[in-house]
Amino acid sequence: GCRIVDIAGGSPFGALDVVSGRSGGVSVVGWAVDPDITSPDTVHVYVNGVGYAVTADATRPDIGGGLPAYGPLHGFSVDLPASGGVATVCAYGINVGVGAHTLLGCRTAWVPTGSPIGVIDVLARAGSTATGSGWVYDPDTAASIPVHVYVNGVGYAVTANGNRPDFAGTMPFYGAAHGYS
């Protein structure tokens, strides 16, 4: 006998779900399925025109539940570099077999940038010794930065790398290592 069998095929499909700015770059989340394969698809992510190949192999139970023949391993979540300011991010599902590459979506995000920001929390004098402490960070980097403290015109260089969980609680992308004393 003869039977007619419908074989899936065609261009990839999916979505660019989230693009968010972070210190020094963007976080990108989405998913992609190529109907010609059940294995994870390749996604090309472009950040301000610079391309990165990403394998969409993260677990996405929502995709596996909605498309059980393909399984759940079709998600991607990646942090990519970007300079400060507006970042434009576009993702493409890369075709295997029948079909063509597919635009999954484009989004913009604000990547923090600017001059260092900080405060002096405590300033005290005991005899001829002055003591100061506070926190400082540079929006362009999550790394600890140098701080120059001047007392009567005499400069002292310190690194703002002390543990400040209060700072990290309000600025989680930057971490806690931004205190100085």
C-alpha positions in Angstrom: 0.0 0.0 0.0 0.9 3.6 -0.2 0.6 6.3 2.5 0.9 10.0 2.5 3.2 11.3 5.2 3.5 15.0 6.0 7.1 15.8 6.9 7.8 19.0 8.7 10.2 21.4 7.1 10.8 25.0 6.4 12.4 28.1 7.9 13.3 28.5 11.6 10.8 30.2 13.9 11.1 31.5 17.4 11.3 34.8 19.3 13.7 37.3 20.8 12.0 37.5 24.2 14.1 39.8 26.3 17.0 42.3 25.7 18.1 44.2 28.8 21.1 46.5 29.3 23.7 45.7 32.0 27.1 47.1 32.8 29.3 46.6 29.7 26.7 44.9 27.6 23.3 43.3 27.1 21.5 40.2 28.3 19.6 38.4 25.5 16.9 35.7 25.9 14.9 33.9 23.3 14.2 30.6 21.5 14.4 29.1 18.0 13.3 25.9 16.3 14.2 24.7 12.8 11.4 22.4 11.6 14.0 20.4 9.6 15.9 19.2 12.7 15.0 18.2 16.3 18.4 19.2 17.7 19.1 22.7 18.9 19.3 25.4 16.2 22.0 28.0 15.8 21.0 31.6 16.3 23.1 34.6 15.2 22.7 37.6 17.5 23.8 41.0 16.3 24.6 43.8 18.8 25.1 47.1 17.1 26.0 45.2 13.9 28.6 42.8 15.6 27.5 39.2 15.2 27.8 36.3 17.7 26.8 32.7 17.0 24.8 31.2 19.8 23.4 27.6 20.2 19.8 27.5 21.2 20.2 24.6 23.6 18.9 25.9 26.9 15.9 24.2 28.4 12.6 25.8 27.6 9.7 23.6 29.0 7.2 26.0 27.4 8.6 25.2 23.9 8.9 21.4 24.7 5.3 21.4 25.9 4.0 23.3 22.9 6.1 21.5 20.3 6.7 18.0 21.9 8.2 16.5 18.7 11.2 18.9 19.0 11.7 18.8 22.8 12.6 21.5 25.3 16.2 22.2 24.3 15.6 25.3 22.1 16.2 28.3 24.3 19.1 30.7 24.5 20.3 33.1 27.2 23.5 35.0 26.7 25.3 38.1 27.9 27.1 39.9 25.1 29.4 43.0 25.1 28.1 46.4 24.1 29.4 49.9 24.6 27.4 52.4 26.7 24.3 54.0 25.3 21.6 52.6 23.1 22.3 49.0 21.9 20.3 47.5 19.0 20.0 43.8 19.1 18.7 41.5 16.4 18.5 37.7 16.4 18.2 35.3 13.4 17.4 31.6 13.4 19.9 30.0 11.1 18.3 27.6 8.6 19.2 23.9 8.1 17.7 22.2 5.1 14.6 23.6 3.4 13.9 27.3 3.9 15.8 30.4 4.8 17.3 32.2 7.8 14.6 33.9 9.8 14.6 37.2 11.7 13.4 36.3 15.3 13.2 39.9 16.3 15.0 43.2 17.1 15.0 45.2 20.3 16.9 48.1 21.8 18.3 48.4 25.3 20.1 51.1 27.3 23.6 50.1 28.3 24.7 52.2 31.4 27.3 54.8 30.7 28.6 58.0 32.3 30.9 59.5 34.9 31.7 57.8 38.2 29.1 58.3 41.0 29.7 57.9 44.7 29.2 59.3 48.2 31.2 59.9 51.3 29.2 58.1 54.1 31.5 58.9 57.0 34.1 61.7 57.5 35.7 62.0 60.9 38.8 63.4 62.5 40.7 62.1 65.5 43.7 64.3 66.3 45.7 64.8 63.1 44.1 61.8 61.3 41.1 62.1 59.0 39.1 59.0 58.1 36.6 58.8 55.4 34.5 56.0 53.9 31.8 55.5 51.3 31.2 53.9 47.9 31.8 54.7 44.3 31.2 53.0 40.9 31.6 53.8 37.2 28.4 53.0 35.2 30.7 51.8 32.3 32.1 48.8 34.3 31.2 46.4 37.1 34.9 46.4 38.2 36.1 48.2 41.3 37.7 51.6 40.4 40.4 53.8 42.0 39.4 56.8 44.2 41.6 59.8 44.9 41.0 61.3 48.4 42.5 64.7 49.1 43.1 66.1 52.6 44.4 69.7 52.7 45.6 69.3 49.1 47.5 66.0 49.7 46.2 63.1 47.6 45.8 59.5 48.5 44.8 56.8 46.0 42.7 53.9 47.1 40.6 51.3 45.3 36.9 51.1 46.0 36.8 47.4 46.3 35.4 47.0 49.9 32.3 44.9 50.5 29.1 47.0 50.3 26.1 44.6 50.2 23.8 47.7 50.6 25.2 49.0 47.3 24.8 45.6 45.6 21.2 45.4 46.8 20.3 48.5 44.8 22.7 48.0 41.9 22.9 44.2 41.4 24.6 44.3 38.0 27.6 45.9 39.7 28.1 43.7 42.7 29.2 44.6 46.2 32.9 45.4 45.7 32.6 49.3 45.5 33.3 50.5 49.1 36.3 52.5 50.2 37.8 53.6 53.5 
